[in-house]
């Protein structure tokens, strides 16, 4: 049933939509979110929330301290955009070659909306709400940077929550899994070394292109032949870089790709297998292989107790039509870094329908009707967990 919280969210909604559209029109890439961070810091400060900027680079932390003893709830939102030229046709579409093509403008808006609402109801809280606005999620480095800057040790949370808009679910659906949400995401680089030479005299050279062809083919057997059929794993080679001319055998070739898995065990198994396979084939063909992990994040796995609590909160929100589990998705998100360190839950908020353009698409558009639902879930979670 609607109540005072619902009414407050509805009253704030026009301003929140205006904020979201401004953020959408001015997207910034990871670790360069200076304008975005400034807006966040200004709004938190105006609400009377303690602000610390430049955490982990361009991250912002807001602490709403009730002044009374109690638990600490951390609410995390990512703030970066993607290097995508927008084709959405929206009147507030970006024109700077970057795009909020994954809904992070919505995430910022909902977390700020909850912060402003809760600041006005601080007398109902006992404990702290810590709002973490994280940079550089898209290349899974921002969470580690903020943690290295002591965001978790300065504000040790009893629970951590966050959400991700999800266009392939209808608005009104809240997806909460009891365990795995997203896969691990690791980017790898293989440098295949050979011996350069003339293309007409291959016997005098060691051809890294030929070695790379065998390596790439063999990498595709790791999941099919080393991972159990009922376990998920992905090895994708997305880049093959090498050579300078058709008649020249290069000295080296670079292979870049991604590894995905739903468990830490399968993740480590695949990483080890990629290195072993590439090294073995390269050495067999008289060359060499150097393996590097460029960046990565572990799987996002919810705490079941916190997940059940979030389900109960979401079921109280008018406009939420269905709350339940969702399909595990083999994308990555460094929210995992936070909920690996404290009990937490990452949930999906339906923001469209199955026929809308998907995330990371230049025509991505989400349904703004989801915004009040996210604000209210965050707000009710804090009022419940810190209620005095």
Protein Blocks (a to p, Z undefined) as FASTA:
>chain_A
ZZfklmmmmmmmmmmmmmmmmmmmmccdehiammmmmmmmmmmmmnopacdehihhjacc
ddddehiacddddddddfbdcddddfklpakbcfehpacfeopmmmmmmmmmmmmmmmmm
mmmpgcdddddddehklnopmmmmmmmnommmmmccfbdcdddddfkbcehiacddfbbf
bdcddddddddddddddfklmmlpccfklmmmmmmmmmmmmmmmmgcfkbccddddfbdc
edjbfkbccfbdcdddddddfbfklmmmmmmmmmmmmmmmmmmnopacddddfbdcdddd
ddfklmmmmmmmmmmpghiabgcdddddfbdcfklmmmmmbccddddddfbdfkbccehi
akbccdfklmmmmmmmmmmmmmmmmoZZ
